[in-house]
Amino acid sequence: MFTHKTTREIKIGNTKIGAGSPILVQSMTKTLTTDVKATIKQIKELENAGCEIIRVSVPDIESAKMIGKIKKEMTVPLVADIHFDHKLALESINQGIDKIRINPGNIGSKEKVKEIVEKAKQAKIPIRIGLNSGSCENLVETCFNFVEMFEDWNFFDIVISLKASDVLTTITAYHRVAEKLNYPLHLGITEAGPLLTGTIKSTIGIGVLLYEGLGDTIRVSLTTSPVEEVKVAYLILQSLNLRNYGIDLITCPTCGRCKINIQKIVSEFEKKVEPLRKKFLNRATPVKVAIMGCEVNGPGEAKHADIGIAGGRNIGLLFKKGKPLKKVKPENWTEELIQLLLDFS
């Protein structure tokens, strides 16, 4: 069994990963970095969703020069995503970036990579060696070569990622690297896909590795809003009891016994409760809320829930810790549940 508690501690801005620190959630803006207003707006949305590390793309020198302005408006660490041009990394460091992500193989030359490493060492910021796609053997061997090169330059503030779009390739690659290196691991499945497909691939790939004790920070890569990436990441962590995302919603799949429009009620509840999650993040465990469609999976099957409601014919039974409280009309379910939920904040 692996454990992230054995990895090196790496400082990223005002936070740390590795050495038993909480597994942090990160995402990446999908705006033009040169559009500072739009980028800051998306960063604020990510911060409000609980994102703990945020990355921006730096495709040109104009983007790199915006790093300083963007950082002034942030409360979490900022990471620069660099490809091809080492000067973009150097300027990002000049602008006060908290961490650099590069694939040393596409920077152009060993000398240019060394310039980045020496500048990062001077600024006391870490570098993520980010490798995407390719065969498992290629990912692992390339990673070992780059790490050895960095270590030869006396640079050890390293984070590693080995993301493939194939789940099994990713899992195997992380296994092989973790057997020989103790640097913090950034987990993810690259190019995972749209919300449904990407969530499934990410949950399996990241979830298996987390269950095995690997991973110090995670990013779920989805072709959708980055806020959704953060939500999925937290729910993966919460499902393994690694982080608390405030609320654990338990709902029945419904069947022919259901006389209530559970899908509509669940959708309404999710929308109204999302802004309230932060109220419950300091709890040791999330508040378990059950919304059940009939008496079969009502207080009996859902007695492990902190609060819940179970449907009957145009009525619902509100309960707390398995004990009935009162009957509630369907149109009042969401309101009643939220009022009961707030008692736990």
C-alpha positions, 0 to 999 in steps of 0.5 A: 500500500502506498501512502501520500504521507511519505512524499516530500513536503512542497510549498506552493504559495501560502499552502503545502502539499505532500507529507500528509497534508490534506489532498488539495483540489485544483483546476484551470481557468478556461479564459484568455489569460490576457483578458484579465477581467474575465480570468479574475472573474473565473478565478473568483468563481473557482475560489468560491467553489473551494478550489485551492490551487488555480492554474492559468495557461501562458501561451505568449509573453503578453499572458505572462506579463498579466500574472502579477495583475491576476495574482493581486486579486487572488487568495489561493496559489497561482500556477503558470502552465508553460509549453515550448518557450522557456522565456514564458516561464522566466517572465511568469517567475518575474511576475511572482507566480507560485508554481510552474508547470512544464513538460521539459521535453517540449521546452527546446533544449536542456539548457533552456530547461536549466534556466527555468530550474535555476530561476525557480530555485532562486525564487523558491517556487516548485516545478511540476513535471507534467507529462501527458499521454504516450505509453506507460513505459514512455511516461515512466522512463521520461519522468525518471530522466527528467527528475534525475536531471533536476536532481543533478541541478540540486533542485528538489521542489518537484511535483509529478504528474503522469496523465494519460487519457487512458485510465489503466495507463495512468494508474500503472504509470503512477504506480511505477513512479511511486515505487521509486520516487517520493515527490508529491503526485498531482493526479488526473486523467487528461482530456477525460471528456465532457461532464458525464464521460469525464466524470466517470473516467476521472472518478475511476482513475483518480479514485483507484489511486487515492484509495491506494494511498497515492496523490497529494493534489488532484485536478479533474479535467472536463470539457465544461465549466472549471467549477464543475471540475472542482465539484467532481474533485471534492465529491471523489475525495468525499466518497473516500472520506478524504475530504469533507465537501459539506453535504452528502446527498443520498437519493433513491433512484425511484421506481413504480412505487414513487408517487412524488416527482423526486427528480424535480425535488432533488434538482431544486434542492441541489441548486439551493444548497450549493451556496450553503456548502461552505457553512459545513466544511469545518465539520469532521464529516459531511451532513448526510441528507436523504431524499427518498421516494417512498416508505420502502427506502424512507427512515428505515433504509435511510436511518444512517442519514442525519436528516431526510424526507421520504415520500408517500402519496402527495405527502412526505415524512420529514425525519432526523436521525431516523426519527419521524418529525412531521408530514410535509407537502411535496412543494415544501420539501426543499424548504423544510429540508434546508431549514433542518439542514441549517441546524447543523451549520 
